[in-house]
């Protein structure tokens, strides 16, 4: 690697960054991260920070998981790559698919289609949903329903089911036949309803109404995150996902649970669907499947869909879809090791315990800082929504949000700003002391906006 001076001089010059304006990056070059250990990362200036966003929701096992590193190295020596396109499998892909079927047996998942990440997994789920209905002889079922504020990735189909204009407007027109219903967000919703249970019923009624309007026999699938992540960590009432499942079943609509963030313990349960007691028809996973050490994802298929595909005699079930790196042997080896460590360390239990501590710490911050309008969280998914005024709920402006992030960084904690939300998603190996450090740094950051 080039020396430090070269990296600093060329930062943001020959590279465009995701979710950022290229001119902003050139004017205010981003931090350059150089090393990671445990729950900490170090930047090019030598500052060490607690990473309270786990990379991007994904480094559940922290930055020093030797079993994953060894698995990657050993697989590199044995077989660094092979394609699944030519009627071949690899040992790691066979084993990981078997283990995923075991892991998600309570959700009814029986098959895996491997991808390179979360957006790929969502794209795959949407395509398989349409194909399923063609096999079934119901080719009119092409539409998709989703939640406003939901986030499902950046591919054309995935962005189409996103429920946030920030990820849509510059790329429209997107996929036709996609419709959104209100999210069960108690802090901001069109019903002015603050009771979570009543709001769940109202949003479910809106779904039923949209299905009636569109025609249930034209809808392929409904997709949702069990806890909405990038949209601001919106935690539905425990009844909501069950109500959605019942409505989908009534109209024969497939249900896709987007578990790219919520899979593998972050909510305190091994999946968001399991947290809410629901069996979806498909699940999308990525991120923590390798703890971010290798790009890998999967679309998981439930038994009902698998039976239809595998019983087909017409040829319509032939899957004309895939990626160069589907089932990458190195990625699958990393996934096998990551799952073993995730289970051994009972990361779901730590996420539940530390998440409870984090929520209490954030509520204490809300009591001290008038700019904290709302605190939301489930397990180690949490958000502070910052406002200029708690009565009007006017969002805190962009400059002040940047000040909060910068001051928190100077207090040695890395957070993520999304709109007027501070998003927290630390590694699932965090300790109680780490949670306290996050709260102390946030206290410093919030004072900067006064």
SVG drawing of the C-alpha trace seen along z (x, -y; Angstrom):
<svg xmlns="http://www.w3.org/2000/svg" viewBox="-61 -26 66 59">
<polyline fill="none" stroke="black" stroke-width="0.4" points="0.0,0.0 1.2,-3.6 2.4,-5.7 0.2,-7.8 0.8,-11.1 -0.3,-9.6 -3.5,-8.2 -4.4,-11.6 -3.6,-13.6 -5.7,-11.3 -8.6,-10.7 -11.9,-11.1 -10.2,-12.1 -10.4,-8.9 -13.2,-7.3 -16.9,-8.1 -18.5,-7.0 -21.9,-5.4 -24.7,-7.6 -22.7,-10.8 -22.4,-13.8 -19.0,-13.5 -18.4,-17.3 -19.0,-17.1 -16.5,-14.3 -13.9,-16.2 -14.5,-19.4 -14.6,-17.5 -12.7,-14.2 -14.0,-11.4 -12.1,-9.7 -9.6,-7.0 -9.9,-3.9 -6.8,-1.8 -7.1,0.9 -9.7,2.7 -9.5,4.8 -12.4,6.1 -15.1,3.4 -12.6,0.7 -11.3,-0.9 -8.4,-3.2 -8.1,-6.0 -5.1,-7.2 -4.3,-9.8 -4.0,-7.2 -7.3,-7.8 -9.0,-4.7 -12.8,-4.7 -15.5,-2.4 -17.4,-1.5 -21.0,-1.9 -22.3,-1.1 -20.4,2.2 -19.2,1.1 -22.7,1.1 -24.8,3.2 -22.6,6.2 -19.5,6.7 -21.3,8.6 -18.2,10.5 -16.0,7.5 -12.7,7.1 -10.6,9.8 -12.5,13.0 -9.6,15.4 -11.8,18.4 -13.2,16.5 -9.8,15.3 -8.4,18.9 -11.3,20.2 -10.8,17.6 -7.0,18.4 -7.5,22.2 -10.1,22.0 -7.9,19.6 -5.3,22.3 -7.7,25.1 -10.0,23.5 -10.1,19.7 -13.0,19.6 -15.3,21.7 -18.6,21.0 -21.9,22.6 -23.1,21.8 -21.7,24.9 -23.4,27.7 -20.8,27.6 -20.9,27.2 -18.2,26.6 -17.8,28.1 -18.4,24.9 -21.5,24.0 -23.1,27.4 -22.2,27.2 -23.4,23.6 -26.7,24.2 -27.3,27.2 -26.4,25.2 -28.7,22.3 -31.6,24.7 -30.9,26.0 -30.5,22.4 -33.7,21.1 -35.8,24.3 -38.2,22.5 -39.0,20.0 -39.6,22.8 -36.7,22.1 -35.5,25.2 -33.4,23.9 -30.7,21.2 -29.8,19.2 -26.4,17.6 -25.7,14.0 -23.0,11.4 -24.9,9.2 -28.2,7.8 -29.3,5.9 -28.6,9.1 -30.7,11.1 -33.7,8.8 -33.4,8.7 -33.4,12.5 -36.4,12.7 -38.4,10.4 -37.6,12.3 -38.3,15.7 -41.7,14.4 -42.7,13.4 -41.4,16.7 -43.3,18.7 -46.6,17.3 -45.8,18.0 -45.1,21.6 -48.5,21.6 -50.2,20.3 -51.0,16.9 -49.0,14.6 -51.0,11.5 -49.4,11.6 -46.5,9.2 -47.0,6.3 -45.2,5.8 -46.2,4.1 -43.9,2.6 -43.7,0.2 -42.9,-3.5 -39.6,-4.1 -38.4,-0.6 -35.0,0.0 -34.2,3.0 -31.1,2.1 -30.0,0.2 -30.6,2.5 -33.4,1.4 -36.0,3.8 -34.7,3.4 -34.7,-0.4 -38.2,-0.2 -39.5,1.4 -37.6,-1.0 -40.0,-3.4 -37.7,-6.4 -37.5,-9.0 -33.8,-9.6 -33.0,-6.3 -35.5,-6.6 -36.0,-10.0 -32.7,-10.4 -33.2,-7.0 -36.9,-7.1 -38.8,-5.8 -38.2,-2.6 -40.0,0.8 -43.7,0.3 -46.3,2.0 -44.8,1.3 -47.0,-0.3 -46.3,-1.4 -48.4,-1.6 -47.7,-3.6 -45.1,-2.2 -46.1,-1.5 -44.0,-4.4 -45.5,-5.8 -43.5,-9.1 -44.6,-10.1 -47.6,-8.6 -50.5,-9.9 -53.0,-8.7 -51.5,-10.7 -51.7,-7.5 -49.3,-7.1 -50.6,-3.7 -48.4,-1.0 -51.1,1.7 -53.7,-0.6 -51.2,-1.9 -50.4,1.7 -54.1,2.3 -54.4,-0.9 -51.4,-0.1 -52.6,3.5 -56.0,2.1 -54.2,-0.2 -52.5,2.9 -55.8,4.7 -57.3,1.7 -54.4,1.4 -54.8,5.1 -58.5,4.7 -57.8,1.7 -55.1,3.3 -56.7,6.7 -55.2,9.5 -54.8,11.7 -52.4,9.1 -49.9,9.0 -46.9,11.3 -45.5,10.4 -45.3,8.1 -41.8,7.3 -40.9,5.8 -38.0,5.5 -39.2,6.9 -37.5,3.9 -37.0,1.0 -33.3,0.2 -32.0,-2.5 -35.4,-4.2 -34.8,-5.1 -35.0,-1.9 -38.7,-1.8 -39.9,1.1 -43.4,2.3 -45.8,3.5 -45.4,7.2 -48.8,7.8 -47.9,6.1 -46.0,8.8 -48.5,11.4 -51.4,9.2 -49.5,8.8 -49.0,12.6 -52.7,13.2 -53.6,10.7 -51.1,12.1 -52.4,15.6 -56.0,14.5 -55.1,13.2 -52.5,15.8 -49.7,13.2 -46.1,14.3 -44.4,12.7 -40.7,11.7 -38.9,11.0 -35.9,8.8 -33.5,10.0 -30.3,8.5 -29.9,6.4 -32.1,8.4 -30.7,11.9 -28.2,13.6 -29.1,12.1 -29.1,8.3 -32.7,8.0 -32.1,10.3 -33.6,13.2 -31.9,15.2 -34.2,13.5 -36.8,10.7 -39.4,13.1 -38.7,15.4 -38.8,12.4 -42.4,11.7 -43.4,15.4 -44.0,15.4 -43.0,17.8 -42.4,15.9 -42.3,17.5 -38.8,16.1 -36.1,14.4 -33.2,12.3 -29.9,12.4 -26.4,11.0 -24.2,8.7 -23.6,10.8 -23.5,14.1 -19.7,13.5 -19.6,10.6 -18.6,8.5 -15.3,10.3 -16.4,11.4 -19.2,10.2 -21.9,12.9 -25.7,13.1 -28.5,15.5 -32.2,15.7 -33.8,18.4 -36.8,20.2 -39.6,21.7 -41.0,25.2 -44.2,24.1 -42.2,22.3 -39.6,25.0 -42.2,27.7 -43.7,25.7 -40.3,25.1 -39.0,28.6 -42.3,30.3 -42.4,28.3 -42.5,30.3 -42.9,27.4 -39.5,25.9 -40.8,22.6 -38.9,23.3 -35.5,23.2 -33.8,20.3 -32.5,17.8 -30.8,15.7 -27.5,15.7 -24.3,14.0 -20.7,14.6 -20.0,15.0 -23.1,17.0 -21.9,19.6 -18.3,18.3 -16.3,21.0 -14.3,18.5 -17.4,16.6 -19.2,19.8 -16.2,20.9 -16.3,17.5 -20.0,18.0 -19.6,21.4 -17.0,20.1 -19.1,16.9 -22.2,19.0 -20.2,21.3 -18.8,18.3 -22.2,16.6 -23.8,19.6 -20.9,20.4 -20.9,16.8 -24.7,16.7 -24.7,13.3 -28.4,13.1 -28.4,13.2 -25.7,10.5 -27.6,8.3 -30.8,8.6 -28.9,7.7 -26.7,5.0 -29.6,3.6 -31.7,3.2 -28.8,1.3 -28.3,-0.9 -32.0,-1.8 -32.0,-2.9 -28.9,-5.0 -30.5,-6.6 -33.7,-7.4 -31.5,-9.0 -30.0,-11.2 -33.4,-12.1 -34.3,-13.4 -31.2,-15.6 -31.3,-16.9 -34.4,-18.6 -33.2,-18.0 -33.8,-14.3 -37.3,-13.9 -37.6,-10.1 -35.7,-7.0 -36.3,-3.7 -34.6,-0.3 -34.8,3.4 -31.8,5.4 -28.6,3.8 -30.6,1.7 -31.2,-1.8 -31.9,-5.4 -32.1,-8.8 -34.3,-11.2 -33.1,-14.7 -35.5,-17.7 -35.3,-21.5 -38.5,-21.5 -40.2,-18.6 -43.6,-20.0 -43.5,-20.6 -41.0,-17.7 -39.2,-19.8 -36.1,-17.7 -32.7,-19.0 -30.9,-20.6 -28.2,-18.9 -25.4,-21.1 -26.2,-20.4 -26.5,-16.7 -23.0,-16.9 -21.8,-18.7 -23.2,-16.0 -21.4,-13.3 -18.1,-15.2 -18.2,-15.8 -19.1,-12.2 -16.2,-11.2 -13.9,-13.4 -15.1,-11.6 -13.9,-8.4 -17.1,-6.8 -18.2,-6.3 -21.9,-6.8 -24.0,-7.0 -26.2,-9.9 -29.2,-9.2 -31.4,-12.3 -32.1,-13.6 -31.5,-10.2 -28.5,-8.9 -28.3,-5.2 -26.5,-2.8 -25.8,0.8 -22.6,1.8 -21.0,5.2 -22.9,7.9 -19.8,8.6 -20.0,5.3 -19.8,5.2 -21.7,3.2 -18.6,0.9 -18.8,0.3 -22.4,-0.7 -21.6,-3.2 -18.8,-4.6 -21.2,-5.1 -23.6,-7.0 -20.9,-9.2 -19.7,-10.1 -23.2,-10.8 -23.8,-13.1 -20.8,-15.1 -22.0,-15.0 -25.5,-16.2 -24.2,-19.2 -22.5,-20.4 -25.8,-21.1 -27.0,-23.5"/>
</svg>
